[in-house]
Amino acid sequence: MGSVDYWTNDLSTKLREVDEALSRARGLDGDEKEQKLVTCDELLKSVETSHRMCLIDVRQISARDVKTTAMAKLNEFNQRKERYKREVLQLRTENARGMLFGGRSEAGAASGGAGFGAGAGQTGAQEYDLEDLSAHRDRTLRDAHSIQDKTAAALERTRQTAIETTEIGKSALEEVNQQNERIHGINERLDEISSELDKAKEIMSSFIKRAMTDKLILIFVGLIVLAVIALVVYVAVKGK
């Protein structure tokens, strides 16, 4: 249980750090917000590693009630982790959308503020703004694809965790069934022993009755012999 307690405390600490990082990210915009969200990603990866290590140790627990409690705690941590991942994805999507439309608005303002100045300079500035907007759009699309890839990976990890949890449940159920079968076998054996004891009692009772009967017969025979001897002695004495 020592290693399980260590990983449990480690998971609790790391999830608290993720929560604090998300709280700070909510008040930021643009690149600063993205940097803070990257920090959240790194923390969540560390949480994922600690979760796997803790799961390995929990599987080795033999006490059923302790194992059940530890699995419930792990499931709680996993739910918090997935909730934080969804929030990171949501904040990143909102930030990317804000950066995209914010850049477009700035490009429009710069183009309108130029007024009716020199035609060649205005055209060059508009081309520059369009190129900058295109580059920003491409970067945002790449970020969106990256987010989708991370989301797919997170879903796959969640699915794998669910499969592992199901396997643990099946293993525990099989173990319980085996224990029930062993208990049932022990009960049957106890019934057999009880039946054998009852038969032994009957045999002993019959043996005691037979012994008592034999003893009475011996006493009766002895009395007859003594009577015959007494009769013989009496006849002999009387004949003299």
Secondary structure as GFF3:
##gff-version 3
##sequence-region A 1 240
A	DSSP	alpha_helix	2	26	.	.	.	ID=ss1
A	DSSP	alpha_helix	30	59	.	.	.	ID=ss2
A	DSSP	alpha_helix	64	113	.	.	.	ID=ss3
A	DSSP	alpha_helix	119	239	.	.	.	ID=ss4
###
